[in-house]
Amino acid sequence: MTRIFLTFSLLGFVLLSAFTLPDNEIPLDPDTGMASYKEVITVSGVSADDLYDRGIAWVNKFYVNPTGVLKTQDKATGEFSGKARFKLQAPDKKGNLQNTGGFVAYQITIQAKEGKCRYIIDRIRWEQPSYYDVSKWSDSTQSNYNKELFTSYITQTAQYFDDLTENLENYMKVGEAEKKDEW
């Protein structure tokens, strides 16, 4: 009876863990081995120009300073790109998060074609004196490795980009909701 109880308890813990633990994975580009997010979004029946305009509108809604983010825009090719960053929080000795983790900077490119668009988020790096790709946070052999701190950074970074890509994909598929002027 005890063995059955332990088996079911272990099974329940494993299932609970699978549903409650965050996905702490930052995807790596197979060619470079560095962190990157790439996806093609299919939006049938929408022109390249409309998708380009949706992308620009999304940048204006998502970022606090969209003009500071956008670096290049070319409607003729359907491509625009920019650079952005977000702040990391570091846990203190008591486990409370403080805004002392520095910044993660990245490059984002959106390309629009007839009925589809693609986003590429790459050059994802922890701002340091030299280039520090966020994929290094998983390397326990480095001299400055801090498991608790880097695990927290991986979780924050993965969550940020999961939110960003989900928001972008939803916006590109649906666009801006039309406002009705009923008076």
N, CA and C of each residue as an Amber inpcrd file, in Angstrom:
protein
   549
   0.8250000  -1.1970000   0.0000000   0.0000000   0.0000000   0.0000000
   0.8690000   1.2600000   0.0000000   1.9520000   1.2320000   0.7900000
   2.8530000   2.3720000   0.8620000   3.5330000   2.6040000  -0.4790000
   3.9020000   1.5200000  -1.1470000   4.5650000   1.6280000  -2.4410000
   3.6340000   2.2900000  -3.4650000   2.3600000   1.9130000  -3.4490000
   1.3960000   2.5130000  -4.3760000   1.2440000   4.0020000  -4.0730000
   1.1500000   4.3470000  -2.7790000   1.0220000   5.7450000  -2.3870000
   2.2300000   6.5490000  -2.8660000   3.4340000   6.0080000  -2.6480000
   4.6480000   6.7020000  -3.0790000   4.6940000   6.8510000  -4.5990000
   4.2610000   5.8370000  -5.3150000   4.2590000   5.8890000  -6.7790000
   3.3240000   6.9780000  -7.2720000   2.1070000   7.0040000  -6.7260000
   1.1490000   8.0270000  -7.1370000   1.5970000   9.4240000  -6.6930000
   2.2150000   9.5330000  -5.5370000   2.7260000  10.8280000  -5.0770000
   3.8110000  11.3400000  -6.0120000   4.7220000  10.4510000  -6.3950000
   5.7920000  10.8360000  -7.3080000   5.2310000  11.2180000  -8.6760000
   4.2800000  10.4430000  -9.1650000   3.6470000  10.7380000 -10.4460000
   2.9280000  12.0850000 -10.3910000   2.2220000  12.3410000  -9.3050000
   1.5230000  13.6170000  -9.1360000   2.5000000  14.7840000  -9.0950000
   3.6160000  14.6100000  -8.4000000   4.6270000  15.6710000  -8.3340000
   5.2060000  15.9470000  -9.7090000   5.5130000  14.9080000 -10.4680000
   6.0740000  15.0770000 -11.8060000   5.0740000  15.8020000 -12.7120000
   3.8110000  15.3920000 -12.6680000   2.7970000  16.0540000 -13.4950000
   2.5960000  17.5020000 -13.0720000   2.5550000  17.7580000 -11.7760000
   2.3980000  19.1190000 -11.2810000   3.5820000  19.9810000 -11.7000000
   4.7760000  19.4340000 -11.6120000   5.9740000  20.1690000 -12.0200000
   5.9420000  20.4890000 -13.4990000   5.4750000  19.5660000 -14.2960000
   5.4340000  19.7890000 -15.7410000   4.5000000  20.9280000 -16.1030000
   3.4500000  21.1170000 -15.3200000   2.4900000  22.1840000 -15.6270000
   2.7980000  23.4990000 -14.9300000   3.6330000  23.4940000 -13.9000000
   3.8680000  24.7290000 -13.1660000   5.2500000  25.3150000 -13.3730000
   6.2270000  24.5350000 -13.7970000   7.5590000  25.0790000 -13.9860000
   7.6310000  25.8480000 -15.2920000   8.2640000  27.0100000 -15.2810000
   8.3700000  27.7860000 -16.5180000   9.3250000  27.1310000 -17.4950000
   9.1290000  27.4310000 -18.7660000  10.0150000  26.9290000 -19.8010000
  11.2090000  27.8670000 -19.8720000  12.3230000  27.4400000 -19.3280000
  13.5040000  28.2910000 -19.2360000  14.4460000  28.0720000 -20.3980000
  13.9210000  28.0660000 -21.5650000  14.7480000  27.8250000 -22.7290000
  14.7940000  29.0590000 -23.6070000  15.9800000  29.4180000 -23.9940000
  16.1790000  30.4660000 -24.9790000  16.6770000  29.7500000 -26.2240000
  15.9370000  29.8230000 -27.3340000  16.3290000  29.0720000 -28.5220000
  17.6510000  29.5690000 -29.1020000  18.4140000  28.6190000 -29.6300000
  19.7020000  28.9390000 -30.2300000  19.6380000  28.7430000 -31.7330000
  20.2960000  29.6210000 -32.4550000  20.4150000  29.4870000 -33.9000000
  21.3310000  28.2970000 -34.1800000  20.8850000  27.3290000 -34.9790000
  21.7190000  26.1380000 -35.2210000  23.0280000  26.4600000 -35.9470000
  23.0530000  27.5340000 -36.7240000  24.2720000  27.8790000 -37.4660000
  25.3070000  28.5830000 -36.5930000  24.8430000  29.5180000 -35.7570000
  25.7750000  30.3230000 -34.9610000  25.9210000  29.8380000 -33.5260000
  24.9230000  29.1060000 -33.0160000  24.9400000  28.6810000 -31.6230000
  24.5810000  29.8030000 -30.6590000  24.1330000  30.9300000 -31.1850000
  23.7680000  32.0670000 -30.3460000  22.2500000  32.1810000 -30.2410000
  21.7990000  32.8810000 -29.2230000  20.3710000  33.0370000 -28.9610000
  19.6880000  33.7780000 -30.1050000  18.5290000  33.2620000 -30.5400000
  17.7370000  33.9530000 -31.5580000  16.3310000  33.3800000 -31.6040000
  15.4150000  34.2030000 -32.0430000  14.0280000  33.8150000 -32.2640000
  13.7130000  34.1300000 -33.7220000  13.1560000  33.1570000 -34.4390000
  12.7740000  33.3550000 -35.8390000  11.4610000  32.6290000 -36.0700000
  10.5570000  33.2860000 -36.7800000   9.2740000  32.6500000 -37.0650000
   8.6480000  33.3190000 -38.2770000   7.9760000  32.5100000 -39.0810000
   7.1900000  33.0200000 -40.1980000   5.7320000  32.9590000 -39.7680000
   5.0360000  34.0800000 -39.9420000   3.6200000  34.1720000 -39.5800000
   2.8250000  34.2290000 -40.8790000   1.9300000  33.2710000 -41.0740000
   1.0980000  33.2450000 -42.2680000  -0.1820000  34.0270000 -42.0050000
  -0.4440000  34.9960000 -42.8720000  -1.6410000  35.8290000 -42.7660000
  -2.2440000  35.8950000 -44.1640000  -3.0190000  34.8720000 -44.5180000
  -3.5280000  34.8010000 -45.8880000  -4.4850000  35.9420000 -46.1990000
  -4.3710000  36.4190000 -47.4420000  -5.2550000  37.4700000 -47.9180000
  -4.8520000  38.8770000 -47.5390000  -3.6610000  39.0440000 -46.9480000
  -3.2140000  40.3750000 -46.5390000  -1.9870000  40.7310000 -47.3840000
  -1.9950000  41.9320000 -47.9450000  -0.8990000  42.3560000 -48.8150000
   0.3690000  42.6350000 -48.0140000   1.4860000  42.6580000 -48.7160000
   2.7770000  42.9480000 -48.0800000   2.7780000  44.3480000 -47.4770000
   2.1830000  45.3060000 -48.1840000   2.1270000  46.6780000 -47.6670000
   1.3210000  46.7620000 -46.3790000   0.1920000  46.0500000 -46.3430000
  -0.6320000  46.0550000 -45.1250000   0.1010000  45.3860000 -43.9600000
   0.8140000  44.3070000 -44.2330000   1.5770000  43.6390000 -43.1740000
   2.7100000  44.5390000 -42.6820000   3.3440000  45.2420000 -43.6020000
   4.3920000  46.1900000 -43.2190000   3.8010000  47.2670000 -42.3040000
   2.6620000  47.8100000 -42.6930000   2.0020000  48.8370000 -41.8780000
   1.5920000  48.2910000 -40.5170000   1.1150000  47.0460000 -40.4740000
   0.7690000  46.4200000 -39.1920000   2.0050000  46.2890000 -38.3130000
   3.1120000  45.9100000 -38.9180000   4.3480000  45.7730000 -38.1540000
   4.7870000  47.0890000 -37.5380000   4.7290000  48.1530000 -38.3250000
   5.0820000  49.4820000 -37.8110000   4.1100000  49.8950000 -36.7000000
   2.8220000  49.6250000 -36.9030000   1.8220000  49.9490000 -35.8720000
   2.0920000  49.1590000 -34.5970000   2.4950000  47.8880000 -34.7410000
   2.8150000  47.0690000 -33.5650000   3.9930000  47.6690000 -32.8040000
   5.0420000  48.0640000 -33.5040000   6.2040000  48.6870000 -32.8520000
   5.7540000  49.9070000 -32.0620000   4.8720000  50.7170000 -32.6570000
   4.3930000  51.9240000 -31.9820000   3.5630000  51.6050000 -30.7420000
   2.8900000  50.4740000 -30.7160000   2.0860000  50.0930000 -29.5470000
   2.9280000  49.3810000 -28.4890000   3.8660000  48.5370000 -28.9230000
   4.6030000  47.6800000 -27.9900000   5.6960000  48.4230000 -27.2240000
   6.4360000  49.2580000 -27.9060000   7.5880000  49.9180000 -27.2830000
   7.2160000  51.2950000 -26.7550000   7.7870000  51.6500000 -25.6240000
   7.5500000  52.9510000 -25.0100000   8.1510000  54.0550000 -25.8810000
   9.3130000  53.7880000 -26.4860000   9.9920000  54.7680000 -27.3200000
  10.2170000  54.1670000 -28.7180000   9.1570000  54.0610000 -29.5330000
   9.2970000  53.3920000 -30.8270000  10.2690000  54.0860000 -31.7780000
  10.3690000  55.4060000 -31.7240000  11.3150000  56.0800000 -32.6140000
  12.7600000  55.7990000 -32.2150000  12.9860000  55.4900000 -30.9500000
  14.3150000  55.1100000 -30.4970000  14.6540000  53.6760000 -30.8640000
  13.6390000  52.8630000 -31.0880000  13.8460000  51.4530000 -31.4430000
  14.1100000  51.3020000 -32.9360000  13.2630000  51.8850000 -33.7670000
  13.3860000  51.7090000 -35.2190000  14.6480000  52.3780000 -35.7500000
  15.4320000  51.6120000 -36.4920000  16.6740000  52.1320000 -37.0770000
  16.5910000  52.2060000 -38.5950000  15.9630000  51.2180000 -39.2330000
  15.8230000  51.2300000 -40.6940000  14.3890000  50.8790000 -41.0580000
  13.8810000  51.5360000 -42.1070000  12.5410000  51.2600000 -42.6170000
  12.5870000  51.3430000 -44.1370000  12.0730000  50.3220000 -44.7940000
  12.0370000  50.3240000 -46.2560000  10.7540000  49.6320000 -46.7060000
   9.7280000  50.4240000 -46.9720000   8.4370000  49.8610000 -47.3630000
   8.5250000  49.1460000 -48.7110000   9.4160000  49.5930000 -49.5960000
   9.5610000  48.9660000 -50.9190000   9.9870000  47.5030000 -50.7990000
  10.8660000  47.2040000 -49.8600000  11.2990000  45.8130000 -49.6520000
  10.4550000  45.1190000 -48.5880000   9.6520000  45.8790000 -47.8530000
   8.8030000  45.3100000 -46.8110000   9.5680000  44.9680000 -45.5510000
  10.6770000  45.6350000 -45.3150000  11.5160000  45.2900000 -44.1690000
  11.8230000  46.5050000 -43.3140000  11.8060000  46.2920000 -42.0030000
  12.2900000  47.3000000 -41.0750000  12.9740000  46.5990000 -39.9220000
  13.8800000  47.3050000 -39.2760000  14.6120000  46.7000000 -38.1660000
  14.8940000  47.7460000 -37.1040000  15.2600000  47.2570000 -35.9470000
  15.5480000  48.1550000 -34.8500000  16.3220000  47.4620000 -33.7530000
  16.6450000  48.2420000 -32.7520000  17.3690000  47.7440000 -31.5870000
  16.6030000  48.1660000 -30.3500000  16.5220000  47.2580000 -29.3920000
  15.8120000  47.5600000 -28.1510000  16.5090000  46.8530000 -26.9960000
  16.0360000  47.1200000 -25.8060000  16.5790000  46.4460000 -24.6240000
  15.5480000  46.4710000 -23.5080000  15.7730000  45.6100000 -22.5380000
  14.9150000  45.5810000 -21.3600000  15.7650000  45.3260000 -20.1280000
  15.2310000  45.6950000 -18.9780000  15.9680000  45.6210000 -17.7210000
  15.7870000  44.2710000 -17.0470000  16.8810000  43.7520000 -16.5030000
  16.8430000  42.5180000 -15.7320000  16.7800000  42.8340000 -14.2440000
  16.1630000  41.9410000 -13.5090000  16.1360000  42.0610000 -12.0610000
  17.0020000  40.9520000 -11.4780000  17.7780000  41.2980000 -10.4700000
  18.6520000  40.3190000  -9.8130000  18.1260000  40.0530000  -8.4030000
  18.0850000  38.7820000  -8.0040000  17.6410000  38.4810000  -6.6400000
  18.7110000  38.8880000  -5.6140000  18.2580000  39.5180000  -4.5200000
  19.2060000  39.8610000  -3.4580000  19.3620000  38.6600000  -2.5200000
  20.0510000  38.8480000  -1.4010000  20.3290000  37.7370000  -0.4770000
  19.0620000  37.1470000   0.1330000  17.9960000  37.9460000   0.1930000
  16.7320000  37.4660000   0.7480000  15.8130000  36.8930000  -0.3310000
  16.2400000  36.9580000  -1.5940000  15.4340000  36.4270000  -2.6880000
  14.5220000  37.4550000  -3.3400000  14.5540000  38.6880000  -2.8480000
  13.7480000  39.7490000  -3.4540000  14.4310000  40.2520000  -4.7140000
  13.6360000  40.5430000  -5.7350000  14.2050000  41.0090000  -6.9890000
  14.4600000  42.5120000  -6.9470000  15.6680000  42.8980000  -7.3500000
  16.0850000  44.2990000  -7.3970000  16.4440000  44.6380000  -8.8360000
  16.2880000  45.8890000  -9.2260000  16.6170000  46.3240000 -10.5940000
  18.1130000  46.5570000 -10.7550000  18.9060000  45.5380000 -10.4740000
  20.3570000  45.6690000 -10.5380000  20.9940000  44.6840000 -11.5030000
  20.2000000  44.0480000 -12.3390000  20.7260000  43.0070000 -13.2180000
  21.2810000  43.5120000 -14.5330000  21.1610000  44.7940000 -14.7980000
  21.6370000  45.3230000 -16.0670000  20.5680000  45.2040000 -17.1350000
  20.9810000  45.1820000 -18.3850000  20.0570000  45.1670000 -19.5110000
  20.3720000  44.0250000 -20.4640000  19.3110000  43.5430000 -21.1240000
  19.4580000  42.6350000 -22.2560000  19.0790000  43.4400000 -23.4880000
  20.0030000  43.5360000 -24.4240000  19.7700000  44.2660000 -25.6690000
  19.5880000  43.2490000 -26.7940000  18.8730000  43.6610000 -27.8310000
  18.6290000  42.7580000 -28.9570000  18.3120000  43.5540000 -30.2080000
  18.3800000  42.8500000 -31.3140000  18.0490000  43.4110000 -32.6190000
  16.7950000  42.7030000 -33.1180000  15.8590000  43.4550000 -33.6810000
  14.6300000  42.8700000 -34.2090000  14.4460000  43.3250000 -35.6510000
  14.1150000  42.3670000 -36.5140000  13.8570000  42.6400000 -37.9210000
  12.5240000  42.0220000 -38.2830000  11.6960000  42.7730000 -38.9850000
  10.4200000  42.2540000 -39.4720000  10.3930000  42.4440000 -40.9820000
  10.0710000  41.3500000 -41.6830000  10.0200000  41.3580000 -43.1350000
   8.6240000  40.9340000 -43.5620000   8.0280000  41.7080000 -44.4710000
   6.6680000  41.4250000 -44.9240000   6.6640000  41.0400000 -46.3930000
   5.8980000  39.9900000 -46.7070000   5.6440000  39.5680000 -48.0800000
   4.1440000  39.3250000 -48.2000000   3.7030000  39.1090000 -49.3910000
   2.2850000  38.8410000 -49.6450000   1.8250000  37.6310000 -48.8180000
   0.9140000  37.8390000 -47.8880000   0.3150000  36.7570000 -47.1200000
   1.1620000  36.1880000 -46.0030000   2.3410000  36.7550000 -45.7520000
   3.1690000  36.2570000 -44.6560000   4.1920000  37.3080000 -44.2510000
   4.6650000  37.1570000 -43.0410000   5.7440000  38.0100000 -42.5620000
   6.6550000  37.1680000 -41.6750000   7.8470000  37.6710000 -41.4760000
   8.8270000  36.9470000 -40.6660000   9.4650000  37.9260000 -39.7010000
   9.6610000  37.4450000 -38.4720000  10.4320000  38.2370000 -37.5230000
  11.7090000  37.4760000 -37.1810000  12.7620000  38.2420000 -36.9850000
  14.0510000  37.6920000 -36.5670000  14.5120000  38.5400000 -35.3870000
  14.7050000  37.8940000 -34.2700000  15.2310000  38.5700000 -33.0860000
  16.5680000  37.8990000 -32.7920000  17.6370000  38.6530000 -32.9380000
  18.9580000  38.0760000 -32.7290000  19.8790000  39.0850000 -32.0530000
  21.1430000  38.7330000 -31.9640000  22.1270000  39.5440000 -31.2380000
  21.6010000  39.8530000 -29.8360000  21.0080000  38.8300000 -29.2110000
  20.4520000  38.9540000 -27.8620000  21.6230000  38.8340000 -26.8860000
  21.9000000  39.9210000 -26.2040000  23.1010000  39.9480000 -25.3800000
  22.8460000  40.6770000 -24.0660000  23.5840000  40.2470000 -23.0890000
  23.6080000  40.9100000 -21.7980000  24.6120000  42.0440000 -21.9400000
  24.1960000  43.2700000 -21.6940000  25.0920000  44.4000000 -21.9060000
  26.2330000  44.3550000 -20.8930000  27.4050000  44.1280000 -21.4220000
  28.6490000  44.0250000 -20.6630000  29.7330000  44.7760000 -21.4420000
  30.9220000  44.9760000 -20.8650000  31.9850000  45.6640000 -21.6170000
  32.3250000  44.9680000 -22.9440000  32.2240000  43.6510000 -22.9940000
  32.4210000  42.9460000 -24.2600000  31.1480000  42.1530000 -24.5660000
  31.0180000  41.7090000 -25.8190000  29.7970000  41.0230000 -26.2500000
  29.5870000  39.7690000 -25.4020000  28.4040000  39.6390000 -24.8170000
  28.0730000  38.5130000 -23.9410000  26.7060000  37.9770000 -24.3590000
  26.7100000  36.9750000 -25.2420000  25.4570000  36.3710000 -25.6970000
  24.7630000  35.7050000 -24.5130000  23.4440000  35.8460000 -24.4370000
  22.7050000  35.3050000 -23.2890000  22.7680000  33.7750000 -23.2240000
  23.1510000  33.1260000 -24.3030000  23.2870000  31.6670000 -24.2630000
  24.3890000  31.2430000 -23.2990000  25.3110000  32.1390000 -22.9680000
  26.4020000  31.8210000 -22.0290000  25.8960000  31.6240000 -20.6050000
  24.6910000  32.1160000 -20.3090000  24.1480000  31.9270000 -18.9610000
  23.9570000  30.4530000 -18.6220000  23.8800000  29.5990000 -19.6290000
  23.7020000  28.1630000 -19.4000000  25.0280000  27.4280000 -19.2560000
  26.1350000  28.0980000 -19.4920000  27.4540000  27.4690000 -19.4620000
  28.0200000  27.4930000 -18.0420000  27.9240000  26.3680000 -17.3530000
  28.3750000  26.2970000 -15.9650000  29.8960000  26.2330000 -15.8360000
  30.6250000  26.1400000 -16.9440000  32.0870000  26.0700000 -16.8740000
  32.7420000  27.4510000 -16.8540000  31.9890000  28.5110000 -17.0910000
  32.6000000  29.8400000 -17.0940000  32.9620000  30.2770000 -15.6800000
  33.9460000  31.1330000 -15.5690000  34.4950000  31.5120000 -14.2620000
  33.5120000  32.3110000 -13.3980000  32.6630000  33.1090000 -14.0080000
  31.7310000  33.9280000 -13.2240000  30.3480000  33.2880000 -13.1000000
  30.2480000  31.9850000 -13.2970000  28.9480000  31.3040000 -13.2890000
  28.2930000  31.4090000 -11.9140000  27.0340000  31.8580000 -11.9170000
  26.2240000  31.9560000 -10.7060000  24.8710000  31.3330000 -11.0530000
  24.6750000  30.0910000 -10.6360000  23.4940000  29.3320000 -11.0600000
  22.1900000  30.0460000 -10.7330000  22.0300000  30.5050000  -9.5010000
  20.7770000  31.1510000  -9.1000000  20.5180000  32.4110000  -9.9320000
  21.5370000  33.2260000 -10.0640000  21.4020000  34.4790000 -10.7950000
  21.1240000  34.2270000 -12.2760000  21.9020000  33.3700000 -12.9050000
  21.7500000  33.1330000 -14.3380000  20.4470000  32.4020000 -14.6580000
  20.0060000  31.5250000 -13.7820000  18.7080000  30.8690000 -13.9850000
  17.5910000  31.9050000 -13.9520000  17.6950000  32.8510000 -13.0380000
  16.7130000  33.9400000 -12.9650000  16.7410000  34.7770000 -14.2440000
  17.9320000  35.0790000 -14.7460000  18.0600000  35.8540000 -15.9770000
  17.4810000  35.0970000 -17.1790000  17.7320000  33.8070000 -17.2400000
  17.1920000  32.9910000 -18.3410000  15.6720000  33.0160000 -18.2980000
  15.1050000  32.8480000 -17.1080000  13.6500000  32.8560000 -16.9540000
  13.0670000  34.2010000 -17.3850000  13.6630000  35.3060000 -16.9330000
  13.1660000  36.6340000 -17.2860000  13.2690000  36.8910000 -18.7870000
  14.3850000  36.4910000 -19.3700000  14.6040000  36.7250000 -20.8000000
  13.6490000  35.8860000 -21.6350000  13.5110000  34.6130000 -21.2980000
  12.5910000  33.7420000 -22.0390000  11.1650000  34.2680000 -21.9250000
  10.7530000  34.7040000 -20.7390000   9.4060000  35.2370000 -20.5430000
   9.1940000  36.5070000 -21.3590000  10.1770000  37.3940000 -21.3630000
  10.0700000  38.6400000 -22.1240000   9.8620000  38.3320000 -23.6080000
  10.6870000  37.4560000 -24.1590000  10.5840000  37.1670000 -25.5930000
   9.3590000  36.3180000 -25.9260000   8.9070000  35.4750000 -25.0060000
   7.6490000  34.7540000 -25.2310000   6.4910000  35.7380000 -25.3180000
   6.4680000  36.7180000 -24.4160000   5.4140000  37.7450000 -24.4370000
   5.5080000  38.5930000 -25.7070000   6.7140000  39.0040000 -26.0620000
   6.9110000  39.8380000 -27.2460000   6.4550000  39.1090000 -28.5030000
   6.9050000  37.8700000 -28.6930000   6.5660000  37.1460000 -29.9220000
   5.0820000  36.8110000 -29.9830000   4.4790000  36.4640000 -28.8570000
   3.0350000  36.1820000 -28.8460000   2.2470000  37.4450000 -29.1890000
   2.6370000  38.5640000 -28.6050000   1.9880000  39.8380000 -28.8740000
   2.1270000  40.2100000 -30.3490000   3.3280000  40.0630000 -30.8940000
   3.5780000  40.3810000 -32.3000000   2.7670000  39.4770000 -33.2260000
   2.7760000  38.1800000 -32.9760000   2.0370000  37.2410000 -33.8260000
   0.5470000  37.5330000 -33.8080000  -0.0130000  37.7820000 -32.6370000
  -1.4420000  38.0970000 -32.5420000  -1.7640000  39.3850000 -33.2800000
  -0.9400000  40.3900000 -33.1320000  -1.1910000  41.6730000 -33.7880000
  -1.0940000  41.5410000 -35.3050000  -0.1070000  40.8080000 -35.7840000
   0.0670000  40.6650000 -37.2240000  -1.0880000  39.8720000 -37.8410000
  -1.6550000  38.9290000 -37.1210000  -2.7690000  38.1320000 -37.6500000
  -4.0830000  38.9050000 -37.6440000  -4.2990000  39.7120000 -36.6170000
  -5.5860000  40.3820000 -36.4440000  -5.5350000  41.8510000 -36.8380000
  -4.4400000  42.5220000 -36.5410000  -4.3510000  43.9530000 -36.8050000
  -5.0650000  44.7490000 -35.7390000  -5.2320000  46.0030000 -36.0120000
  -5.9050000  46.9100000 -35.0790000  -7.4100000  46.7030000 -35.1700000
  -8.0570000  46.6130000 -34.0350000  -9.5050000  46.4890000 -34.0170000
 -10.1270000  47.7900000 -34.4940000 -11.0720000  47.6530000 -35.3960000
 -11.7260000  48.8660000 -35.9320000 -12.6360000  49.4550000 -34.8600000
 -12.5080000  50.7620000 -34.7150000 -13.3420000  51.4750000 -33.7390000
 -14.5750000  52.0000000 -34.4510000 -15.7170000  51.7490000 -33.8670000
 -16.9680000  52.2380000 -34.4440000 -17.3280000  53.5610000 -33.7810000
 -17.6630000  54.4900000 -34.6010000 -18.0400000  55.8110000 -34.1070000
 -19.5540000  55.9050000 -34.0750000 -20.0880000  55.4060000 -32.9790000
 -21.5510000  55.4660000 -32.8370000 -21.9060000  56.6310000 -31.9350000
 -22.7540000  57.4800000 -32.4620000 -23.1510000  58.6380000 -31.6680000
 -24.5910000  58.8580000 -31.7400000
